[in-house]
Amino acid sequence: MRISYSALETFITCPAKYKFQYIERIKTPKSKEAVFGSLIHEALKMFHEPTRPTPLSEEDLLKYFTDKWDPGVYEDSREEVFAFHQAVQILKNYHLQNSSLKFNIINLETSFEAPILEGREFHQITGRIDRIDKLEDNAFEIIDYKTSKKMPGQKQVDDNLQLSVYYLGLINRWPSFQKENRPVKLSLYFLKHGEKISTTRSNQQINETKERVLSIINEIRKSDFSPRLNPLCDWCPYQRWCPLFKHKFAKQETIKDGEIKNVIQEYFIIKGQREKDTKRMAELKKIINQYCDEKGIDRVFGEDGYITRLPQKRFEYDVLKLREILEPLEKWEEILTVDKNKFKKVISQLPFDLRKKIDESKKLEKEFKIITASKTTKK
């Protein structure tokens, strides 16, 4: 399979979006966030252009950006003004931090391929690296620019799949780097914060990366491409095709469609009332318990009935003694159950190969749909 890193990332985020974008190839307008990020990347590429004898001045950098800026991407003029000023501030800060520094830039916006062997089949992972620098200590650095608001912790960067795949692309282009164990620094540059977070990869991590990529490819092969709710859903351009969102784009309403809106409204009313009732019930229980404690009683009467407090005891068993008694009777295994929350915590700390074996052992026990309710934000 030939697949880009972006496609892998899209599938991880939402299999349905992967299907719409890479299988059905549904064309959608570029989002304003994507346009914003692309233009910032273009401006930084112009700033670092290796053929330029001196770095671009701040004035020229901002002029290049302003000439390319398209206000029409934004429907709201206030949002457009905010985005423009934010971009200008990003470029000003970047120029201030980097204009006096000397960089030995090897490549800008360079494409790569990373072959991964699975049995007799080669998979080709492709992508584009924002920047590759050669450092003073004879090391190399891969830099990927990010315009996102959130900046992850070091642990997330250490585990970042994108940087691992980019490293695979680098050592495929220059195999001697890995053979000679030359240091390669992997960095995410968060432009809105002016911060660069760096990490490295060991040979073991690279092997785990290959296994992880193969695992994703195999998931793609057997996927039914069901939608996966995630924080990016509100900005997804494929909502009108998605089973979770396409209903809100329906143009012609039947009587049934009209009724469902009333049903949804009633659902929220009842749900809200139930939440209030649950909260109030807890408050009433607290008052009743306090009253009974003060009076030294366990039953209190009202006009419509009475309430009784019954003593409850919960016991814990000595696990070792239980096992000692039940194991000879071959009953021990029958009472063992897996605590799924503890199980997830334990396996997250295991090596990748063991996590993979455990993942392969799972069987679909039951498949069903649940109803959740979310209030629409009124603008």
N, C-alpha and C positions, 0 to 999 in steps of 0.2 A: 504494500500500500504506500502511496505517496501522499503525505499529509503535512500541512503546515502546523507550526506550534499554535498559531491562532485558532485553527480548527480544533485541535486537542483541547485547548482552554475553553472554547465555546461548548464542546460536548460535556466537559466536566461541569460547567455552569448550568447548562440546560440541553439535554439531548434533542428536544423539539426544535430549539433554535438552530442547532447543528443541522438538522434535517432541512429546515426551511432555507438556510443560508448555503449549505455546501452540497446537498443532494438535489433539492428542488430548485436551487439557485434563484430564489425569489428576490427580485431587485427592489431595494428600498432606498429612500434618500439617506444620505449620510447624516447622522445625528449631529446636533450642534456641539456636543461634547467631543465627538470624533473630529469635527472640523477644527475646533479650538486646539486640540492636541496636535493635529497634523501641521497646523500653521506654526505653532511654537517649535515643533521639530524642524520645520523648513528654515525658520529664522536661525536656529542654533547651528544648523548645517552650514548656512551662509556665513555665520560668525566664525566657524572653525575651518572653513574651506582651506585645505592644505596649500593650494597654489597661491593663496593670498600672502604677500610679503609681510603684512602687519594685520593684526586683528581688526575687525570692523569696529568703527567708533560707535559709541552709544547712539549718537544721532542717526548714523547710517543704518544701524540695526533696527531702530524704531521706525525709521522711514520705510525700510523694506517690509516690515511687518504691517505697518499702517496701509501701505499701498495694496497689500494682499487681503486685508481685512474686508469681510463682506457682512454688513449689518443685516442684510436680508435673511441671513440664516436664523435670526431670532425674531419671533413673533412679538415679543414684549420689548418695547424700547428701553425700559428700565433695566431689564435683564441684559440687553445688548451693551448698554453703557457700563454696567458692572463688569461684564465679562471682558470688555475691551480694556478697562482700567486695570483689571486683575492681570491680564496678559502683559500689559506694559510694565507693571510692577515686577512681574516674574523676569522679564527680559532685562530690566534695569538692575535688579539684584544679581542676576546671573553675570551680567557684564561687569559689575563692580567686583564680584568674587573671582572672576576668571580672566579679565582682560590683561592683567599684569603677569599672569602665569605663563610659563612656557610648556607647550605640549608637543610630544612627538606622536602625532596622530597617524596611524597606519591606514585606517579605513573609516569612512562615514557612510551610514545607510548601506551597509554591505550585506548581500544575500549569502546564505549558507545552506549546506546540506549535511545531514547527519544520518548515515546509514546504520541501521540496527538489524542484526541477523536474528531470525527466528526459525530454527530448523534449517530448511533449505531456502527459505524465503527472506528477501531483503525488504525492509521497510525504509523509506526515505523520508526523514523529517526535515522540513524546510522552514526558513524564517529569514528575518532581516534584523541585523544588529545595528543599533544606532551609532555606536562608536567603538573603535578599538585603538587603544593607546599603547605605546611602548614606554615603560617607566625607566627611571635612572638605574635601578638595580637589575636591569636586564629582564625584568618581569613584564608581563603584558596585563592589560586591564580591559575588560569588557564593560561598557557603560550603557545602561538603558535608561532613557529619560521617562519620568512619570509625572503626569499633570494631575494626578488624583489628590483629593483632599486628605485622605487618611495615610498616615505613615506607619508601616508595620514595625513590630519589634524585631530584634536581631534574630530570634529563633525562627520567625517566619521567613526571613531573608535566607537564613542558613538552609531552610528546607524548600526554598523557592524552585519550582519545577522549571520555570522559564529560564532562569540563569543556568540551571543544570543542562538543559537542552542546548543553550547557546554555547556552553563549554564544549559539548559534544561536537557542535559545528566547527568550533575553533580547532580542536585537535584533529578533526577530519581534514581540515585545510592544511594544518601544520602538524603532522603526526609526531614529529621529533619533540614537540613540547611535552608530551606525555612520556615518551621514552626517556628523555633526559630529565624528567621530573622538574621542568621549569615552572616557576611559580606563575599562576594566573589569578589575578584579582577579579572578582565578579561584583559589579556595583549597580545599585539602583539609585538614581539621582532624582530626589523628590523636589521638583522645581518650585512648587508653591511654598515650600519650607526652606529651600536653599540648603538642603541636607543630603549627603550621599552616604548610603549604608552599604558596606562591603562585606564580602565573604569569600570563601574558597571552596574547592571540592576535592575530596580524596578519591582514590581509585575505587574504594568500596562504595562511596556515594554515587559514582558514575555508573557502576554496575547496577546499583539499586535504581538509578534513573532509567536505565534501559529496561529493566524489569517493569518499572512503573508505566513507562510508555507502551510497552507491549500489552500490559494489562488493560490500558485504556483502549488500545486498538481492538483487542478482543471483545471488550465491552461494546464498542461501536458495531462490530460485526453481528453481535447477537441482540442488539438493542431494538426495542419497539419504539424508541424515540418519544417516550412520554414526556410531557412538560415537567419541569422541576421548578417549583417556586423558589425564588431567590431575591436578594435585595435589589437586583438590577431589572426585575420584571417591569417596574413602572416606566423604564426608559427603553424597553425593548421595541424595535420597529416591526416585529412580527406579531403583535398582539391580535390583529384582525384575523390571523390564521390559527391562533393558539386556542385550544379547547378551554383554557382557563380564562380567556379574555374576549374571544370573538363575539360573545353574546352582546356585549355593550356596543358593538358596531352594527348590530342588526338594524336594517332600515325599515322593513315592513313588519309591523307587529300584528299578530293574530290576536284573537280574544284571549287565548292562553297566555300569550306574551304579556298582555296587559294585566292579567290576573297575577302573574308571577311577581310583578312589582309590588302589588298589595301584600302578597304572601311574604316577600322579603321584608317589607316595612313592618308587618306584624311580628315577624321573627325577631327583628331587632328590639321591638317594644317589649316582647316577652323576655328576651334574653337580658335586656337591661333591668327589667323588674326582678328577674330571678337573682341577678347579681346583688341588687339592693336587698332583696329578701334574705339572701344568704348572709350578707353582712349584718343585717339587723338581727337575724336569728342568733348569730354568734354573740352580739351585744346583749341580747335578752338572756341567753344562757349564762353569761358572765354575771349579770345582775342577780339572776335566780340563785346561782351557786354562792354568790357573796351573801345573799339574804339567809340562805339555809345554814351557811357556816356561822353567821352571827347568832342565829337563833338556836343552833344545835339541833336542827331537824333535817329530815330527808324527804319529807312530803309537804307540799304547799298547795292550798286549795284556792280556786278562783270561781267565778260565776259559771264558766263553761266547762269546768273540769278540774283536774288536779295534775300536778307534775310530781313524779317520784324520782329520786336519785338512787340508782342501784350501784353498789360497789362493783368495780371491775378489776380483775387482776390479769396481768400478762406475764408469762414466764418465759425464760430462756433456758434451753437445755444445754447441758454439758456435752459438747460435740464428741469429745474423745470417749466418754462413757457410752454415749449412744452408739457410736461406731463399734465399740467393744461388744455391745449386746447384739446389735443387728447384723453385723457382718457375718458371723457364723451361721446365721439363719438365712443368708443370701437376701436380706431385705434392705441392706444399706443403700444399694444403688437406686432402689425404688423411690427413696425419699429425697435424693439429691436433685436440686434444680439449679439452673444457672441464673445468677443475678445479672441481668443484661447491662445495667449501668456500670457495675463493677467490672464486668467482662470487657466492655468497650474501653474502660480506663486501662485495664491490664494489657490488652492487645496493642493499644496505641504506643506502649513502651517497648514492644518486642521488635527484633530485627525485621527488615522488610521481607526476607524469604519466609519467615515463620508467619508473618501477617498474611502473606499471599496464600500459604497453605491453608490457614484458617478460613480465609475468604472463599477459597475454592471448595471448602467442605460444607458451606452453608447451603441449605435447601429451602425453597419457598414453601412455607407452612400454610400461609393464608394470604389472600389478596382481597382488599376491600377498600371502599372509599369512605372518608369521614367528611362531615360538614363543619367548616369553620366560618366565622363571621368577622368581617373587618369593616369598620366605619369608613365611608368615603370622606376624604378631606374636602370641605367646602371652601372654594376660593372666593 
